[in-house]
Amino acid sequence: MEGLYTAISDEYPIFRKHSFLTRVIISAIPFMACIPTVTYGGIYAVQWLDTFAISPSVLLVVFFEVITVSWLYG
């Protein structure tokens, strides 16, 4: 997470003034996003993410790879 903080603080110098708060926010966002997966209904959240987040994104990445390779090699 230090790399992410460094990139953000290099791009936006105002975050250097509030470094502790920025680091707390950078750590809190993934923490809050992961809380649903550790509750009693967590398996349903993981299955939902597996169905609707992983498959379409992999398909989209492969689609763009095919376009890039076919464009580069003709």
N, CA, C and O atoms as a GROMACS GRO file, in nm:
protein
  296
    1MET      N    1   0.081  -0.118   0.000
    1MET     CA    2   0.000   0.000   0.000
    1MET      C    3   0.086   0.126   0.000
    1MET      O    4   0.040   0.235  -0.034
    2GLU      N    5   0.210   0.109   0.038
    2GLU     CA    6   0.300   0.224   0.038
    2GLU      C    7   0.323   0.274  -0.105
    2GLU      O    8   0.336   0.394  -0.127
    3GLY      N    9   0.328   0.182  -0.201
    3GLY     CA   10   0.344   0.223  -0.340
    3GLY      C   11   0.224   0.303  -0.389
    3GLY      O   12   0.241   0.401  -0.462
    4LEU      N   13   0.106   0.262  -0.350
    4LEU     CA   14  -0.014   0.336  -0.386
    4LEU      C   15  -0.014   0.474  -0.322
    4LEU      O   16  -0.048   0.574  -0.386
    5TYR      N   17   0.024   0.480  -0.195
    5TYR     CA   18   0.031   0.610  -0.128
    5TYR      C   19   0.134   0.701  -0.195
    5TYR      O   20   0.108   0.820  -0.214
    6THR      N   21   0.248   0.647  -0.230
    6THR     CA   22   0.353   0.726  -0.294
    6THR      C   23   0.304   0.782  -0.428
    6THR      O   24   0.329   0.898  -0.461
    7ALA      N   25   0.236   0.698  -0.506
    7ALA     CA   26   0.185   0.744  -0.635
    7ALA      C   27   0.082   0.854  -0.617
    7ALA      O   28   0.084   0.953  -0.690
    8ILE      N   29  -0.008   0.838  -0.522
    8ILE     CA   30  -0.111   0.939  -0.499
    8ILE      C   31  -0.049   1.068  -0.446
    8ILE      O   32  -0.085   1.177  -0.492
    9SER      N   33   0.043   1.057  -0.352
    9SER     CA   34   0.102   1.179  -0.295
    9SER      C   35   0.194   1.250  -0.395
    9SER      O   36   0.211   1.372  -0.387
   10ASP      N   37   0.255   1.176  -0.489
   10ASP     CA   38   0.334   1.241  -0.592
   10ASP      C   39   0.245   1.318  -0.690
   10ASP      O   40   0.281   1.426  -0.738
   11GLU      N   41   0.131   1.261  -0.720
   11GLU     CA   42   0.040   1.326  -0.815
   11GLU      C   43  -0.035   1.443  -0.753
   11GLU      O   44  -0.055   1.546  -0.817
   12TYR      N   45  -0.076   1.427  -0.629
   12TYR     CA   46  -0.152   1.530  -0.559
   12TYR      C   47  -0.080   1.567  -0.429
   12TYR      O   48  -0.095   1.498  -0.329
   13PRO      N   49  -0.001   1.673  -0.430
   13PRO     CA   50   0.081   1.708  -0.313
   13PRO      C   51   0.002   1.739  -0.186
   13PRO      O   52   0.058   1.737  -0.076
   14ILE      N   53  -0.126   1.769  -0.198
   14ILE     CA   54  -0.205   1.799  -0.078
   14ILE      C   55  -0.215   1.677   0.015
   14ILE      O   56  -0.232   1.692   0.136
   15PHE      N   57  -0.204   1.558  -0.042
   15PHE     CA   58  -0.212   1.437   0.040
   15PHE      C   59  -0.085   1.417   0.124
   15PHE      O   60  -0.089   1.343   0.222
   16ARG      N   61   0.025   1.482   0.088
   16ARG     CA   62   0.147   1.473   0.169
   16ARG      C   63   0.129   1.545   0.302
   16ARG      O   64   0.186   1.505   0.403
   17LYS      N   65   0.049   1.652   0.302
   17LYS     CA   66   0.026   1.726   0.426
   17LYS      C   67  -0.052   1.644   0.527
   17LYS      O   68  -0.031   1.657   0.648
   18HIS      N   69  -0.142   1.560   0.478
   18HIS     CA   70  -0.225   1.476   0.563
   18HIS      C   71  -0.191   1.329   0.539
   18HIS      O   72  -0.278   1.249   0.504
   19SER      N   73  -0.066   1.294   0.558
   19SER     CA   74  -0.021   1.160   0.523
   19SER      C   75  -0.086   1.052   0.609
   19SER      O   76  -0.121   0.946   0.557
   20PHE      N   77  -0.103   1.077   0.738
   20PHE     CA   78  -0.165   0.976   0.823
   20PHE      C   79  -0.309   0.948   0.780
   20PHE      O   80  -0.350   0.832   0.770
   21LEU      N   81  -0.384   1.053   0.756
   21LEU     CA   82  -0.523   1.038   0.715
   21LEU      C   83  -0.533   0.968   0.579
   21LEU      O   84  -0.619   0.883   0.558
   22THR      N   85  -0.444   1.004   0.489
   22THR     CA   86  -0.444   0.940   0.357
   22THR      C   87  -0.414   0.792   0.368
   22THR      O   88  -0.477   0.710   0.302
   23ARG      N   89  -0.318   0.757   0.450
   23ARG     CA   90  -0.284   0.614   0.468
   23ARG      C   91  -0.396   0.538   0.536
   23ARG      O   92  -0.420   0.421   0.504
   24VAL      N   93  -0.466   0.601   0.628
   24VAL     CA   94  -0.580   0.537   0.693
   24VAL      C   95  -0.690   0.511   0.590
   24VAL      O   96  -0.750   0.403   0.589
   25ILE      N   97  -0.717   0.608   0.505
   25ILE     CA   98  -0.820   0.591   0.404
   25ILE      C   99  -0.781   0.483   0.303
   25ILE      O  100  -0.864   0.401   0.264
   26ILE      N  101  -0.654   0.483   0.261
   26ILE     CA  102  -0.607   0.381   0.167
   26ILE      C  103  -0.618   0.241   0.228
   26ILE      O  104  -0.643   0.145   0.156
   27SER      N  105  -0.599   0.229   0.358
   27SER     CA  106  -0.612   0.100   0.424
   27SER      C  107  -0.757   0.065   0.453
   27SER      O  108  -0.794  -0.053   0.451
   28ALA      N  109  -0.840   0.164   0.480
   28ALA     CA  110  -0.979   0.138   0.518
   28ALA      C  111  -1.066   0.096   0.401
   28ALA      O  112  -1.159   0.018   0.419
   29ILE      N  113  -1.038   0.147   0.283
   29ILE     CA  114  -1.123   0.114   0.168
   29ILE      C  115  -1.120  -0.036   0.136
   29ILE      O  116  -1.228  -0.096   0.125
   30PRO      N  117  -1.004  -0.101   0.122
   30PRO     CA  118  -1.007  -0.246   0.099
   30PRO      C  119  -1.062  -0.324   0.219
   30PRO      O  120  -1.127  -0.427   0.201
   31PHE      N  121  -1.037  -0.274   0.340
   31PHE     CA  122  -1.091  -0.340   0.459
   31PHE      C  123  -1.243  -0.341   0.456
   31PHE      O  124  -1.306  -0.444   0.480
   32MET      N  125  -1.303  -0.225   0.426
   32MET     CA  126  -1.449  -0.217   0.422
   32MET      C  127  -1.505  -0.298   0.305
   32MET      O  128  -1.615  -0.354   0.316
   33ALA      N  129  -1.431  -0.306   0.196
   33ALA     CA  130  -1.479  -0.383   0.081
   33ALA      C  131  -1.475  -0.533   0.109
   33ALA      O  132  -1.551  -0.608   0.048
   34CYS      N  133  -1.389  -0.577   0.199
   34CYS     CA  134  -1.376  -0.720   0.228
   34CYS      C  135  -1.466  -0.768   0.341
   34CYS      O  136  -1.483  -0.889   0.358
   35ILE      N  137  -1.523  -0.678   0.417
   35ILE     CA  138  -1.607  -0.719   0.530
   35ILE      C  139  -1.723  -0.809   0.488
   35ILE      O  140  -1.751  -0.906   0.560
   36PRO      N  141  -1.793  -0.783   0.378
   36PRO     CA  142  -1.904  -0.873   0.342
   36PRO      C  143  -1.862  -1.018   0.319
   36PRO      O  144  -1.945  -1.108   0.333
   37THR      N  145  -1.738  -1.042   0.285
   37THR     CA  146  -1.695  -1.180   0.258
   37THR      C  147  -1.667  -1.259   0.384
   37THR      O  148  -1.654  -1.381   0.377
   38VAL      N  149  -1.658  -1.195   0.500
   38VAL     CA  150  -1.630  -1.268   0.624
   38VAL      C  151  -1.753  -1.278   0.714
   38VAL      O  152  -1.741  -1.324   0.828
   39THR      N  153  -1.870  -1.237   0.666
   39THR     CA  154  -1.992  -1.250   0.745
   39THR      C  155  -2.053  -1.388   0.719
   39THR      O  156  -1.996  -1.469   0.645
   40TYR      N  157  -2.168  -1.414   0.779
   40TYR     CA  158  -2.234  -1.543   0.759
   40TYR      C  159  -2.279  -1.562   0.614
   40TYR      O  160  -2.282  -1.675   0.565
   41GLY      N  161  -2.311  -1.456   0.548
   41GLY     CA  162  -2.349  -1.465   0.407
   41GLY      C  163  -2.232  -1.446   0.314
   41GLY      O  164  -2.250  -1.419   0.195
   42GLY      N  165  -2.112  -1.459   0.365
   42GLY     CA  166  -1.992  -1.434   0.286
   42GLY      C  167  -1.976  -1.523   0.165
   42GLY      O  168  -1.925  -1.480   0.062
   43ILE      N  169  -2.019  -1.649   0.178
   43ILE     CA  170  -2.005  -1.740   0.064
   43ILE      C  171  -2.090  -1.693  -0.053
   43ILE      O  172  -2.052  -1.710  -0.168
   44TYR      N  173  -2.205  -1.633  -0.023
   44TYR     CA  174  -2.290  -1.582  -0.128
   44TYR      C  175  -2.227  -1.459  -0.194
   44TYR      O  176  -2.237  -1.440  -0.316
   45ALA      N  177  -2.162  -1.377  -0.114
   45ALA     CA  178  -2.093  -1.260  -0.169
   45ALA      C  179  -1.977  -1.304  -0.259
   45ALA      O  180  -1.955  -1.246  -0.365
   46VAL      N  181  -1.904  -1.405  -0.215
   46VAL     CA  182  -1.792  -1.455  -0.295
   46VAL      C  183  -1.843  -1.518  -0.424
   46VAL      O  184  -1.784  -1.497  -0.531
   47GLN      N  185  -1.952  -1.595  -0.416
   47GLN     CA  186  -2.008  -1.655  -0.537
   47GLN      C  187  -2.061  -1.548  -0.632
   47GLN      O  188  -2.048  -1.560  -0.754
   48TRP      N  189  -2.121  -1.444  -0.577
   48TRP     CA  190  -2.172  -1.334  -0.660
   48TRP      C  191  -2.056  -1.264  -0.731
   48TRP      O  192  -2.064  -1.236  -0.850
   49LEU      N  193  -1.948  -1.238  -0.656
   49LEU     CA  194  -1.830  -1.176  -0.716
   49LEU      C  195  -1.769  -1.266  -0.823
   49LEU      O  196  -1.724  -1.219  -0.927
   50ASP      N  197  -1.767  -1.395  -0.795
   50ASP     CA  198  -1.711  -1.490  -0.890
   50ASP      C  199  -1.793  -1.493  -1.019
   50ASP      O  200  -1.737  -1.503  -1.128
   51THR      N  201  -1.923  -1.484  -1.006
   51THR     CA  202  -2.010  -1.490  -1.123
   51THR      C  203  -2.009  -1.361  -1.202
   51THR      O  204  -1.996  -1.363  -1.325
   52PHE      N  205  -2.024  -1.249  -1.133
   52PHE     CA  206  -2.047  -1.124  -1.204
   52PHE      C  207  -1.926  -1.033  -1.214
   52PHE      O  208  -1.930  -0.934  -1.287
   53ALA      N  209  -1.818  -1.062  -1.144
   53ALA     CA  210  -1.702  -0.974  -1.150
   53ALA      C  211  -1.585  -1.039  -1.223
   53ALA      O  212  -1.520  -0.974  -1.306
   54ILE      N  213  -1.558  -1.164  -1.194
   54ILE     CA  214  -1.439  -1.228  -1.250
   54ILE      C  215  -1.458  -1.265  -1.396
   54ILE      O  216  -1.377  -1.228  -1.480
   55SER      N  217  -1.563  -1.338  -1.427
   55SER     CA  218  -1.581  -1.388  -1.563
   55SER      C  219  -1.591  -1.278  -1.668
   55SER      O  220  -1.520  -1.285  -1.768
   56PRO      N  221  -1.676  -1.177  -1.649
   56PRO     CA  222  -1.680  -1.072  -1.752
   56PRO      C  223  -1.550  -0.994  -1.766
   56PRO      O  224  -1.513  -0.956  -1.877
   57SER      N  225  -1.480  -0.971  -1.655
   57SER     CA  226  -1.356  -0.895  -1.666
   57SER      C  227  -1.248  -0.976  -1.737
   57SER      O  228  -1.171  -0.920  -1.815
   58VAL      N  229  -1.242  -1.105  -1.712
   58VAL     CA  230  -1.144  -1.189  -1.783
   58VAL      C  231  -1.178  -1.193  -1.931
   58VAL      O  232  -1.090  -1.186  -2.016
   59LEU      N  233  -1.307  -1.204  -1.961
   59LEU     CA  234  -1.349  -1.205  -2.101
   59LEU      C  235  -1.314  -1.073  -2.170
   59LEU      O  236  -1.270  -1.073  -2.285
   60LEU      N  237  -1.330  -0.963  -2.101
   60LEU     CA  238  -1.297  -0.832  -2.157
   60LEU      C  239  -1.147  -0.818  -2.180
   60LEU      O  240  -1.105  -0.766  -2.283
   61VAL      N  241  -1.066  -0.863  -2.086
   61VAL     CA  242  -0.921  -0.856  -2.100
   61VAL      C  243  -0.874  -0.942  -2.218
   61VAL      O  244  -0.790  -0.899  -2.296
   62VAL      N  245  -0.927  -1.062  -2.230
   62VAL     CA  246  -0.890  -1.150  -2.341
   62VAL      C  247  -0.933  -1.089  -2.474
   62VAL      O  248  -0.861  -1.098  -2.573
   63PHE      N  249  -1.050  -1.028  -2.476
   63PHE     CA  250  -1.098  -0.962  -2.598
   63PHE      C  251  -1.001  -0.853  -2.642
   63PHE      O  252  -0.967  -0.844  -2.760
   64PHE      N  253  -0.957  -0.770  -2.548
   64PHE     CA  254  -0.863  -0.663  -2.583
   64PHE      C  255  -0.726  -0.718  -2.620
   64PHE      O  256  -0.657  -0.659  -2.703
   65GLU      N  257  -0.686  -0.829  -2.561
   65GLU     CA  258  -0.559  -0.891  -2.600
   65GLU      C  259  -0.564  -0.941  -2.744
   65GLU      O  260  -0.469  -0.925  -2.819
   66VAL      N  261  -0.676  -1.001  -2.780
   66VAL     CA  262  -0.691  -1.051  -2.917
   66VAL      C  263  -0.688  -0.935  -3.016
   66VAL      O  264  -0.624  -0.943  -3.121
   67ILE      N  265  -0.756  -0.828  -2.983
   67ILE     CA  266  -0.756  -0.710  -3.071
   67ILE      C  267  -0.614  -0.653  -3.083
   67ILE      O  268  -0.571  -0.618  -3.193
   68THR      N  269  -0.542  -0.644  -2.972
   68THR     CA  270  -0.407  -0.589  -2.974
   68THR      C  271  -0.312  -0.677  -3.056
   68THR      O  272  -0.236  -0.626  -3.137
   69VAL      N  273  -0.318  -0.807  -3.033
   69VAL     CA  274  -0.229  -0.897  -3.107
   69VAL      C  275  -0.261  -0.895  -3.256
   69VAL      O  276  -0.170  -0.890  -3.339
   70SER      N  277  -0.389  -0.898  -3.290
   70SER     CA  278  -0.425  -0.896  -3.432
   70SER      C  279  -0.390  -0.762  -3.497
   70SER      O  280  -0.358  -0.758  -3.616
   71TRP      N  281  -0.396  -0.653  -3.421
   71TRP     CA  282  -0.359  -0.522  -3.475
   71TRP      C  283  -0.208  -0.510  -3.494
   71TRP      O  284  -0.161  -0.454  -3.593
   72LEU      N  285  -0.131  -0.565  -3.397
   72LEU     CA  286   0.014  -0.556  -3.407
   72LEU      C  287   0.071  -0.646  -3.515
   72LEU      O  288   0.162  -0.606  -3.587
   73TYR      N  289   0.019  -0.769  -3.528
   73TYR     CA  290   0.075  -0.863  -3.621
   73TYR      C  291   0.000  -0.869  -3.753
   73TYR      O  292   0.043  -0.938  -3.846
   74GLY      N  293  -0.109  -0.799  -3.762
   74GLY     CA  294  -0.184  -0.795  -3.888
   74GLY      C  295  -0.265  -0.915  -3.901
   74GLY      O  296  -0.336  -0.931  -4.000
   0.00000   0.00000   0.00000
